[in-house]
């Protein structure tokens, strides 16, 4: 951990280091999100579409901000070695490229959900870990087992991504809407199915829980928060590595569905 990151941790801030690369052989991004206590999530993402270096840098930032928002991070320091991205976000440059303007707007929508945030420029040599992650995507066999490997099939600025940010819909939404507002599908058959499934769940202080016979009451989580749970159980405070079924059972024992 470098001196700046140590100071951030002592002040209670999360840190996010990002890097994106796009060359003829491969393109991808790397990000490292670290809590004040030192818990770390490392992610490497490859693209299923062509990107420029600047677009790759924005995609890295968006991926980190999505994860930060899911974990309800309130104080975040973001480090990038891209002058263009950092200075555009901080208002020192104006995004004239129409594609980068869309990325800029999307980033600002995520930053608005984090009350205390800073976007800081660092030297490339200070961003070596994220840089390594961004370049490993061409050969996933090189990745350490504690690194999440993902593939992005379309740019984050496409309409589906924007709608997801605005609505934040996931598998829990129908159950939450049913218990909060009594919402049901217009189709009677689908409504009966939803009511039957919803009977296994309940809401408490805005959070969805599932009743079970053989396990404790389970807190339900969405896709991004599920990633956090996997990381925590697999390599975090519970600290071991295991096969899929054993890992799933351990997560349930910790109270997540």
SEDREN-291492 format. One record per residue: x, y, z of N, C-alpha, C in turn. Coordinates in steps of 0.2 Angstrom, whole numbers. Layout:
BEGIN
+-------+-------+-------+-------+-------+-------+-------+-------+-------+
:    nx :    ny :    nz :   cax :   cay :   caz :    cx :    cy :    cz :
+-------+-------+-------+-------+-------+-------+-------+-------+-------+
:     X :     Y :     Z :     X :     Y :     Z :     X :     Y :     Z :
...
+-------+-------+-------+-------+-------+-------+-------+-------+-------+
***
This chain:
BEGIN
+-------+-------+-------+-------+-------+-------+-------+-------+-------+
:    nx :    ny :    nz :   cax :   cay :   caz :    cx :    cy :    cz :
+-------+-------+-------+-------+-------+-------+-------+-------+-------+
:     4 :    -6 :     0 :     0 :     0 :     0 :     4 :     6 :     0 :
:     3 :    11 :    -5 :     7 :    17 :    -5 :     5 :    22 :     0 :
:     9 :    27 :     1 :     8 :    32 :     7 :     1 :    35 :     6 :
:    -1 :    37 :     0 :    -7 :    41 :    -1 :   -13 :    36 :     1 :
:   -12 :    30 :    -1 :   -18 :    25 :     1 :   -18 :    24 :     8 :
:   -12 :    24 :    12 :   -12 :    23 :    19 :   -15 :    29 :    22 :
:   -14 :    35 :    20 :   -17 :    41 :    23 :   -25 :    40 :    22 :
:   -27 :    38 :    16 :   -34 :    38 :    15 :   -38 :    33 :    19 :
:   -34 :    27 :    20 :   -37 :    22 :    25 :   -38 :    25 :    32 :
:   -33 :    28 :    34 :   -33 :    31 :    41 :   -39 :    36 :    42 :
:   -41 :    39 :    36 :   -46 :    44 :    37 :   -53 :    41 :    35 :
:   -53 :    35 :    34 :   -60 :    31 :    33 :   -62 :    31 :    26 :
:   -58 :    33 :    21 :   -60 :    33 :    15 :   -59 :    27 :    11 :
:   -63 :    25 :     7 :   -62 :    19 :     2 :   -57 :    22 :    -4 :
:   -54 :    18 :    -7 :   -49 :    20 :   -12 :   -51 :    15 :   -18 :
:   -51 :    19 :   -24 :   -52 :    15 :   -31 :   -47 :    17 :   -35 :
:   -43 :    12 :   -38 :   -38 :    13 :   -43 :   -40 :    10 :   -49 :
:   -40 :    13 :   -55 :   -42 :    11 :   -61 :   -37 :    12 :   -67 :
:   -38 :     7 :   -72 :   -34 :     8 :   -78 :   -37 :     5 :   -83 :
:   -36 :     7 :   -89 :   -39 :     4 :   -95 :   -34 :     4 :  -101 :
:   -34 :    -1 :  -105 :   -29 :    -1 :  -110 :   -33 :    -4 :  -117 :
:   -31 :    -1 :  -122 :   -33 :    -4 :  -129 :   -28 :    -4 :  -134 :
:   -26 :   -10 :  -136 :   -21 :   -11 :  -141 :   -23 :   -16 :  -146 :
:   -19 :   -17 :  -151 :   -22 :   -21 :  -156 :   -23 :   -28 :  -154 :
:   -19 :   -31 :  -149 :   -19 :   -38 :  -147 :   -25 :   -39 :  -142 :
:   -26 :   -34 :  -138 :   -31 :   -35 :  -133 :   -34 :   -28 :  -130 :
:   -39 :   -28 :  -127 :   -42 :   -22 :  -123 :   -45 :   -24 :  -117 :
:   -44 :   -20 :  -112 :   -48 :   -22 :  -106 :   -46 :   -17 :  -100 :
:   -49 :   -18 :   -94 :   -48 :   -13 :   -89 :   -47 :   -17 :   -83 :
:   -44 :   -14 :   -78 :   -42 :   -16 :   -71 :   -44 :   -11 :   -66 :
:   -47 :   -14 :   -61 :   -49 :    -9 :   -55 :   -48 :   -13 :   -48 :
:   -46 :    -9 :   -43 :   -45 :   -11 :   -37 :   -49 :    -7 :   -32 :
:   -54 :    -9 :   -29 :   -57 :    -6 :   -24 :   -56 :    -8 :   -17 :
:   -54 :    -4 :   -12 :   -51 :    -6 :    -6 :   -55 :    -2 :     0 :
:   -57 :    -5 :     5 :   -60 :    -2 :    11 :   -55 :     1 :    15 :
:   -57 :     5 :    20 :   -53 :     8 :    25 :   -49 :     2 :    29 :
:   -53 :    -4 :    30 :   -50 :    -9 :    34 :   -45 :   -13 :    30 :
:   -45 :   -12 :    23 :   -40 :   -16 :    19 :   -43 :   -21 :    15 :
:   -50 :   -23 :    16 :   -53 :   -27 :    12 :   -53 :   -25 :     4 :
:   -51 :   -30 :     0 :   -50 :   -28 :    -7 :   -54 :   -32 :   -12 :
:   -57 :   -28 :   -17 :   -60 :   -32 :   -23 :   -56 :   -30 :   -29 :
:   -53 :   -35 :   -33 :   -50 :   -34 :   -39 :   -54 :   -37 :   -45 :
:   -54 :   -33 :   -50 :   -58 :   -35 :   -55 :   -55 :   -33 :   -62 :
:   -55 :   -38 :   -67 :   -52 :   -36 :   -73 :   -58 :   -38 :   -78 :
:   -59 :   -33 :   -83 :   -64 :   -34 :   -88 :   -61 :   -33 :   -95 :
:   -64 :   -38 :   -99 :   -62 :   -38 :  -106 :   -68 :   -35 :  -110 :
:   -67 :   -33 :  -116 :   -72 :   -30 :  -120 :   -74 :   -35 :  -126 :
:   -81 :   -35 :  -128 :   -83 :   -39 :  -134 :   -85 :   -34 :  -139 :
:   -82 :   -28 :  -139 :   -83 :   -23 :  -144 :   -77 :   -18 :  -144 :
:   -76 :   -15 :  -150 :   -70 :   -10 :  -150 :   -70 :    -4 :  -146 :
:   -65 :    -2 :  -143 :   -64 :     4 :  -138 :   -58 :     7 :  -140 :
:   -58 :    14 :  -138 :   -52 :    18 :  -138 :   -49 :    18 :  -131 :
:   -43 :    20 :  -130 :   -40 :    21 :  -124 :   -44 :    25 :  -119 :
:   -47 :    30 :  -121 :   -51 :    35 :  -117 :   -57 :    31 :  -115 :
:   -60 :    28 :  -120 :   -67 :    24 :  -118 :   -65 :    18 :  -113 :
:   -59 :    15 :  -114 :   -58 :    10 :  -109 :   -57 :    13 :  -102 :
:   -54 :    19 :  -101 :   -53 :    22 :   -95 :   -59 :    23 :   -92 :
:   -64 :    26 :   -96 :   -71 :    27 :   -93 :   -74 :    21 :   -91 :
:   -74 :    16 :   -95 :   -77 :     9 :   -93 :   -74 :     7 :   -86 :
:   -68 :     8 :   -85 :   -65 :     6 :   -79 :   -68 :    10 :   -73 :
:   -68 :    16 :   -74 :   -71 :    20 :   -69 :   -78 :    19 :   -68 :
:   -82 :    18 :   -73 :   -89 :    16 :   -72 :   -90 :    10 :   -68 :
:   -86 :     5 :   -70 :   -87 :    -2 :   -66 :   -85 :    -1 :   -59 :
:   -80 :     3 :   -57 :   -78 :     4 :   -50 :   -84 :     8 :   -47 :
:   -87 :    13 :   -50 :   -92 :    17 :   -47 :   -98 :    13 :   -46 :
:  -100 :     8 :   -50 :  -106 :     4 :   -49 :  -105 :     0 :   -43 :
:   -99 :    -3 :   -42 :   -97 :    -7 :   -37 :   -98 :    -3 :   -30 :
:   -95 :     3 :   -30 :   -95 :     7 :   -25 :  -102 :     9 :   -22 :
:  -106 :    11 :   -27 :  -113 :    12 :   -26 :  -117 :     6 :   -23 :
:  -115 :     0 :   -25 :  -119 :    -6 :   -22 :  -117 :    -7 :   -15 :
:  -110 :    -5 :   -14 :  -108 :    -6 :    -7 :  -109 :     0 :    -2 :
:  -113 :     5 :    -5 :  -115 :    11 :    -1 :  -109 :    15 :     1 :
:  -104 :    15 :    -3 :   -98 :    19 :    -1 :  -100 :    26 :    -1 :
:   -98 :    30 :     5 :  -100 :    37 :     6 :   -94 :    41 :     5 :
:   -88 :    38 :     6 :   -82 :    42 :     5 :   -77 :    39 :     1 :
:   -75 :    41 :    -5 :   -71 :    38 :   -10 :   -66 :    42 :   -13 :
:   -60 :    40 :   -14 :   -55 :    43 :   -17 :   -53 :    39 :   -23 :
:   -53 :    42 :   -29 :   -52 :    38 :   -35 :   -46 :    40 :   -38 :
:   -42 :    35 :   -40 :   -35 :    37 :   -43 :   -35 :    34 :   -50 :
:   -33 :    38 :   -55 :   -32 :    36 :   -62 :   -26 :    40 :   -65 :
:   -22 :    36 :   -70 :   -17 :    40 :   -73 :   -19 :    43 :   -80 :
:   -25 :    43 :   -81 :   -27 :    46 :   -87 :   -29 :    54 :   -86 :
:   -25 :    58 :   -89 :   -26 :    65 :   -88 :   -32 :    67 :   -91 :
:   -34 :    65 :   -97 :   -40 :    67 :  -100 :   -46 :    65 :   -96 :
:   -47 :    59 :   -93 :   -53 :    57 :   -89 :   -53 :    61 :   -83 :
:   -47 :    62 :   -79 :   -47 :    65 :   -73 :   -49 :    73 :   -74 :
:   -46 :    76 :   -79 :   -47 :    83 :   -80 :   -54 :    85 :   -82 :
:   -57 :    80 :   -86 :   -64 :    81 :   -89 :   -69 :    80 :   -83 :
:   -68 :    76 :   -79 :   -72 :    75 :   -73 :   -72 :    81 :   -68 :
:   -66 :    83 :   -67 :   -65 :    89 :   -63 :   -66 :    96 :   -66 :
:   -68 :    96 :   -72 :   -70 :   102 :   -76 :   -65 :   106 :   -79 :
:   -59 :   103 :   -79 :   -53 :   106 :   -82 :   -53 :   106 :   -90 :
:   -56 :   100 :   -92 :   -56 :    99 :   -99 :   -64 :    99 :  -101 :
:   -66 :   100 :  -107 :   -73 :   100 :  -110 :   -73 :    94 :  -114 :
:   -78 :    89 :  -113 :   -78 :    83 :  -118 :   -82 :    85 :  -124 :
:   -78 :    86 :  -129 :   -81 :    88 :  -136 :   -83 :    82 :  -140 :
:   -80 :    76 :  -139 :   -81 :    70 :  -142 :   -88 :    68 :  -140 :
:   -93 :    67 :  -144 :  -100 :    65 :  -142 :  -100 :    58 :  -138 :
:   -96 :    54 :  -140 :   -96 :    47 :  -136 :   -93 :    49 :  -129 :
:   -88 :    52 :  -128 :   -85 :    54 :  -122 :   -90 :    58 :  -118 :
:   -94 :    62 :  -121 :   -99 :    66 :  -118 :  -104 :    62 :  -114 :
:  -106 :    56 :  -117 :  -111 :    52 :  -115 :  -107 :    48 :  -109 :
:  -101 :    46 :  -109 :   -97 :    43 :  -104 :   -97 :    48 :   -98 :
:   -96 :    54 :   -99 :   -95 :    59 :   -94 :  -101 :    60 :   -90 :
:  -107 :    60 :   -94 :  -114 :    61 :   -91 :  -115 :    55 :   -86 :
:  -113 :    49 :   -89 :  -115 :    43 :   -85 :  -110 :    43 :   -78 :
:  -104 :    45 :   -79 :  -100 :    45 :   -73 :  -102 :    50 :   -68 :
:  -105 :    56 :   -70 :  -107 :    61 :   -65 :  -114 :    58 :   -62 :
:  -118 :    54 :   -65 :  -124 :    51 :   -62 :  -122 :    47 :   -56 :
:  -116 :    43 :   -57 :  -114 :    38 :   -52 :  -111 :    42 :   -46 :
:  -107 :    47 :   -48 :  -103 :    51 :   -43 :  -108 :    55 :   -38 :
:  -114 :    57 :   -41 :  -119 :    60 :   -37 :  -122 :    56 :   -32 :
:  -121 :    49 :   -32 :  -123 :    45 :   -27 :  -118 :    44 :   -21 :
:  -112 :    47 :   -22 :  -107 :    46 :   -17 :  -106 :    53 :   -14 :
:  -108 :    54 :    -8 :  -108 :    61 :    -5 :  -101 :    64 :    -5 :
:   -96 :    60 :    -3 :   -89 :    63 :    -3 :   -84 :    59 :    -8 :
:   -82 :    62 :   -13 :   -78 :    59 :   -18 :   -73 :    64 :   -21 :
:   -67 :    61 :   -23 :   -62 :    65 :   -26 :   -59 :    61 :   -32 :
:   -58 :    64 :   -37 :   -55 :    60 :   -43 :   -48 :    63 :   -44 :
:   -43 :    59 :   -43 :   -36 :    62 :   -42 :   -31 :    58 :   -48 :
:   -27 :    62 :   -50 :   -22 :    60 :   -55 :   -16 :    58 :   -52 :
:   -14 :    52 :   -54 :    -7 :    49 :   -51 :    -3 :    47 :   -57 :
:     4 :    46 :   -56 :     8 :    44 :   -61 :     7 :    36 :   -62 :
:     9 :    34 :   -69 :     8 :    28 :   -71 :    11 :    23 :   -66 :
:    17 :    24 :   -64 :    21 :    19 :   -59 :    17 :    18 :   -53 :
:    13 :    23 :   -51 :     9 :    23 :   -45 :     3 :    19 :   -46 :
:     1 :    17 :   -52 :    -5 :    13 :   -53 :    -3 :     6 :   -56 :
:     2 :     4 :   -54 :     5 :    -3 :   -57 :     0 :    -8 :   -57 :
:    -3 :    -9 :   -51 :    -7 :   -15 :   -49 :   -13 :   -15 :   -54 :
:   -17 :    -9 :   -55 :   -22 :    -9 :   -59 :   -20 :   -10 :   -67 :
:   -14 :    -7 :   -68 :   -12 :    -8 :   -75 :   -11 :   -15 :   -77 :
:    -8 :   -19 :   -72 :    -7 :   -26 :   -73 :   -13 :   -30 :   -74 :
:   -18 :   -28 :   -70 :   -25 :   -31 :   -71 :   -28 :   -30 :   -78 :
:   -27 :   -24 :   -80 :   -30 :   -22 :   -87 :   -27 :   -25 :   -93 :
:   -21 :   -28 :   -92 :   -17 :   -31 :   -97 :   -17 :   -39 :   -97 :
:   -20 :   -41 :   -91 :   -20 :   -48 :   -90 :   -26 :   -51 :   -94 :
:   -31 :   -47 :   -96 :   -37 :   -50 :   -98 :   -37 :   -54 :  -105 :
:   -31 :   -53 :  -108 :   -30 :   -57 :  -114 :   -29 :   -64 :  -113 :
:   -27 :   -66 :  -107 :   -26 :   -73 :  -105 :   -28 :   -74 :   -98 :
:   -34 :   -76 :   -97 :   -37 :   -77 :   -91 :   -34 :   -82 :   -86 :
:   -30 :   -87 :   -89 :   -27 :   -92 :   -85 :   -21 :   -89 :   -81 :
:   -19 :   -82 :   -83 :   -14 :   -79 :   -79 :   -17 :   -76 :   -73 :
:   -23 :   -75 :   -72 :   -26 :   -72 :   -67 :   -26 :   -76 :   -60 :
:   -25 :   -72 :   -55 :   -25 :   -75 :   -48 :   -32 :   -77 :   -47 :
:   -33 :   -82 :   -42 :   -40 :   -84 :   -41 :   -44 :   -79 :   -37 :
:   -41 :   -74 :   -34 :   -44 :   -69 :   -30 :   -46 :   -63 :   -35 :
:   -45 :   -63 :   -41 :   -47 :   -58 :   -46 :   -53 :   -60 :   -50 :
:   -58 :   -56 :   -50 :   -64 :   -57 :   -54 :   -63 :   -55 :   -61 :
:   -65 :   -60 :   -65 :   -64 :   -59 :   -73 :   -71 :   -58 :   -76 :
:   -72 :   -53 :   -79 :   -79 :   -52 :   -82 :   -78 :   -50 :   -90 :
:   -83 :   -50 :   -94 :   -83 :   -48 :  -101 :   -89 :   -43 :  -102 :
:   -88 :   -38 :  -105 :   -93 :   -33 :  -106 :   -94 :   -33 :  -113 :
:  -101 :   -35 :  -115 :  -103 :   -36 :  -122 :  -105 :   -30 :  -125 :
:  -107 :   -24 :  -122 :  -109 :   -18 :  -125 :  -107 :   -12 :  -121 :
:  -106 :    -6 :  -124 :  -103 :    -1 :  -120 :  -109 :     1 :  -114 :
:  -106 :     4 :  -109 :  -110 :     6 :  -103 :  -115 :    11 :  -105 :
:  -113 :    15 :  -110 :  -117 :    21 :  -112 :  -123 :    20 :  -116 :
:  -124 :    13 :  -118 :  -130 :    11 :  -122 :  -136 :    12 :  -117 :
:  -142 :    13 :  -120 :  -148 :    14 :  -116 :  -149 :     9 :  -111 :
:  -148 :     3 :  -112 :  -150 :    -2 :  -107 :  -146 :    -1 :  -100 :
:  -140 :     1 :  -101 :  -136 :     3 :   -95 :  -139 :     9 :   -91 :
:  -141 :    14 :   -95 :  -143 :    20 :   -92 :  -150 :    19 :   -88 :
:  -154 :    15 :   -92 :  -161 :    13 :   -88 :  -159 :     9 :   -82 :
:  -154 :     5 :   -82 :  -153 :     1 :   -76 :  -151 :     5 :   -70 :
:  -147 :    11 :   -72 :  -145 :    15 :   -67 :  -151 :    19 :   -64 :
:  -156 :    21 :   -68 :  -161 :    25 :   -66 :  -166 :    21 :   -62 :
:  -168 :    14 :   -64 :  -173 :    10 :   -61 :  -170 :     5 :   -56 :
:  -163 :     3 :   -57 :  -160 :    -1 :   -52 :  -164 :    -8 :   -51 :
:  -167 :   -10 :   -57 :  -171 :   -16 :   -57 :  -167 :   -22 :   -56 :
:  -169 :   -27 :   -52 :  -166 :   -34 :   -52 :  -171 :   -39 :   -50 :
:  -169 :   -45 :   -49 :  -174 :   -51 :   -47 :  -178 :   -49 :   -41 :
:  -176 :   -45 :   -37 :  -180 :   -44 :   -30 :  -186 :   -39 :   -31 :
:  -185 :   -35 :   -37 :  -190 :   -29 :   -38 :  -197 :   -31 :   -38 :
:  -199 :   -37 :   -41 :  -207 :   -39 :   -41 :  -209 :   -40 :   -33 :
:  -205 :   -43 :   -29 :  -206 :   -45 :   -23 :  -207 :   -39 :   -18 :
:  -202 :   -34 :   -19 :  -202 :   -28 :   -15 :  -208 :   -24 :   -17 :
:  -210 :   -23 :   -23 :  -216 :   -20 :   -26 :  -222 :   -23 :   -23 :
:  -222 :   -29 :   -23 :  -228 :   -33 :   -20 :  -229 :   -31 :   -13 :
:  -224 :   -32 :    -9 :  -225 :   -31 :    -2 :  -225 :   -23 :     0 :
:  -222 :   -19 :    -4 :  -223 :   -12 :    -2 :  -230 :    -9 :    -5 :
:  -232 :   -11 :   -11 :  -237 :    -7 :   -14 :  -243 :   -12 :   -16 :
:  -242 :   -19 :   -15 :  -247 :   -23 :   -18 :  -247 :   -24 :   -25 :
:  -242 :   -22 :   -29 :  -241 :   -23 :   -36 :  -241 :   -30 :   -38 :
:  -245 :   -32 :   -43 :  -246 :   -38 :   -46 :  -246 :   -38 :   -54 :
:  -244 :   -43 :   -57 :  -245 :   -43 :   -65 :  -252 :   -43 :   -67 :
:  -254 :   -40 :   -72 :  -261 :   -40 :   -75 :  -263 :   -47 :   -76 :
:  -259 :   -51 :   -79 :  -260 :   -58 :   -80 :  -262 :   -62 :   -74 :
:  -268 :   -65 :   -73 :  -270 :   -68 :   -67 :  -265 :   -74 :   -65 :
:  -263 :   -78 :   -70 :  -259 :   -83 :   -69 :  -252 :   -81 :   -66 :
:  -249 :   -76 :   -69 :  -243 :   -73 :   -67 :  -243 :   -70 :   -60 :
:  -249 :   -67 :   -59 :  -250 :   -64 :   -52 :  -251 :   -69 :   -47 :
:  -254 :   -75 :   -48 :  -254 :   -81 :   -43 :  -247 :   -83 :   -42 :
:  -243 :   -84 :   -47 :  -237 :   -87 :   -46 :  -232 :   -82 :   -42 :
:  -233 :   -76 :   -43 :  -229 :   -71 :   -39 :  -231 :   -71 :   -32 :
:  -238 :   -71 :   -31 :  -240 :   -71 :   -24 :  -238 :   -77 :   -20 :
:  -238 :   -83 :   -23 :  -235 :   -89 :   -20 :  -228 :   -89 :   -19 :
:  -224 :   -86 :   -23 :  -217 :   -85 :   -22 :  -216 :   -80 :   -17 :
:  -220 :   -74 :   -17 :  -219 :   -69 :   -12 :  -220 :   -71 :    -5 :
:  -224 :   -76 :    -4 :  -225 :   -79 :     3 :  -219 :   -81 :     7 :
:  -214 :   -82 :     3 :  -208 :   -85 :     6 :  -203 :   -79 :     8 :
:  -205 :   -73 :     6 :  -201 :   -67 :     8 :  -205 :   -62 :    12 :
:  -201 :   -57 :    15 :  -204 :   -52 :    19 :  -200 :   -46 :    19 :
:  -202 :   -40 :    20 :  -199 :   -34 :    20 :  -198 :   -31 :    27 :
:  -192 :   -29 :    29 :  -191 :   -26 :    35 :  -186 :   -20 :    34 :
:  -188 :   -14 :    36 :  -184 :    -8 :    35 :  -181 :    -7 :    28 :
:  -186 :    -9 :    23 :  -184 :    -8 :    16 :  -180 :   -13 :    13 :
:  -178 :   -18 :    17 :  -174 :   -24 :    15 :  -178 :   -30 :    14 :
:  -176 :   -34 :     9 :  -180 :   -40 :     7 :  -176 :   -46 :    11 :
:  -180 :   -50 :    14 :  -178 :   -56 :    17 :  -182 :   -62 :    15 :
:  -179 :   -68 :    16 :  -182 :   -75 :    14 :  -182 :   -79 :    20 :
:  -188 :   -82 :    21 :  -189 :   -87 :    26 :  -187 :   -94 :    24 :
:  -184 :   -98 :    28 :  -182 :  -105 :    26 :  -183 :  -109 :    32 :
:  -184 :  -116 :    31 :  -185 :  -120 :    36 :  -178 :  -123 :    39 :
:  -173 :  -124 :    35 :  -167 :  -127 :    37 :  -161 :  -122 :    38 :
:  -162 :  -115 :    37 :  -157 :  -110 :    38 :  -160 :  -104 :    42 :
:  -156 :  -100 :    44 :  -158 :   -94 :    47 :  -162 :   -90 :    42 :
:  -165 :   -84 :    44 :  -168 :   -80 :    39 :  -163 :   -77 :    35 :
:  -164 :   -76 :    28 :  -158 :   -74 :    24 :  -160 :   -67 :    21 :
:  -155 :   -63 :    21 :  -155 :   -57 :    18 :  -154 :   -58 :    10 :
:  -159 :   -55 :     6 :  -158 :   -55 :    -1 :  -154 :   -50 :    -4 :
:  -150 :   -51 :    -9 :  -145 :   -46 :   -12 :  -146 :   -46 :   -19 :
:  -144 :   -41 :   -22 :  -144 :   -40 :   -30 :  -137 :   -43 :   -33 :
:  -137 :   -42 :   -39 :  -131 :   -45 :   -43 :  -124 :   -42 :   -40 :
:  -124 :   -35 :   -40 :  -117 :   -32 :   -38 :  -116 :   -34 :   -30 :
:  -121 :   -33 :   -26 :  -119 :   -35 :   -19 :  -117 :   -42 :   -18 :
:  -120 :   -47 :   -22 :  -118 :   -54 :   -22 :  -111 :   -55 :   -24 :
:  -108 :   -50 :   -28 :  -101 :   -51 :   -30 :   -97 :   -49 :   -23 :
:   -99 :   -44 :   -20 :   -96 :   -42 :   -13 :   -96 :   -48 :    -8 :
:  -102 :   -52 :    -8 :  -103 :   -57 :    -3 :   -98 :   -63 :    -5 :
:   -98 :   -64 :   -12 :   -93 :   -69 :   -14 :   -86 :   -68 :   -12 :
:   -84 :   -62 :   -13 :   -77 :   -60 :   -12 :   -76 :   -61 :    -5 :
:   -80 :   -58 :     0 :   -79 :   -58 :     7 :   -79 :   -66 :    10 :
:   -83 :   -70 :     7 :   -83 :   -77 :     9 :   -77 :   -81 :     6 :
:   -76 :   -79 :     0 :   -70 :   -83 :    -3 :   -63 :   -81 :    -1 :
:   -62 :   -75 :     0 :   -55 :   -73 :     1 :   -55 :   -67 :     7 :
:   -60 :   -65 :     9 :   -60 :   -60 :    14 :   -60 :   -62 :    21 :
:   -64 :   -60 :    25 :   -64 :   -61 :    32 :   -65 :   -69 :    34 :
:   -68 :   -73 :    29 :   -69 :   -80 :    30 :   -63 :   -84 :    27 :
:   -59 :   -81 :    23 :   -53 :   -82 :    21 :   -51 :   -89 :    18 :
:   -55 :   -93 :    14 :   -52 :   -99 :    11 :   -55 :   -99 :     4 :
:   -53 :  -104 :     0 :   -55 :  -105 :    -7 :   -58 :  -112 :    -7 :
:   -64 :  -112 :   -11 :   -67 :  -119 :   -11 :   -71 :  -119 :   -17 :
:   -74 :  -125 :   -19 :   -78 :  -126 :   -25 :   -84 :  -123 :   -24 :
:   -88 :  -123 :   -30 :   -94 :  -119 :   -31 :   -99 :  -121 :   -26 :
:  -101 :  -127 :   -25 :  -107 :  -129 :   -20 :  -105 :  -127 :   -13 :
:   -99 :  -129 :   -11 :   -97 :  -127 :    -4 :   -97 :  -120 :    -3 :
:   -95 :  -116 :    -8 :   -95 :  -109 :    -7 :  -102 :  -106 :    -7 :
:  -106 :  -109 :   -11 :  -114 :  -107 :   -10 :  -116 :  -108 :    -4 :
:  -115 :  -114 :    -1 :  -118 :  -116 :     6 :  -115 :  -112 :    11 :
:  -109 :  -110 :    10 :  -106 :  -106 :    16 :  -109 :   -99 :    16 :
:  -110 :   -96 :    10 :  -114 :   -90 :     9 :  -120 :   -90 :    12 :
:  -124 :   -95 :    11 :  -131 :   -96 :    14 :  -130 :   -96 :    22 :
:  -125 :  -100 :    24 :  -124 :  -100 :    32 :  -122 :   -93 :    35 :
:  -119 :   -89 :    31 :  -118 :   -82 :    33 :  -124 :   -78 :    33 :
:  -130 :   -80 :    30 :  -136 :   -76 :    30 :  -138 :   -73 :    24 :
:  -135 :   -75 :    18 :  -137 :   -72 :    12 :  -141 :   -76 :     7 :
:  -145 :   -74 :     3 :  -149 :   -78 :    -2 :  -147 :   -75 :    -9 :
+-------+-------+-------+-------+-------+-------+-------+-------+-------+
***
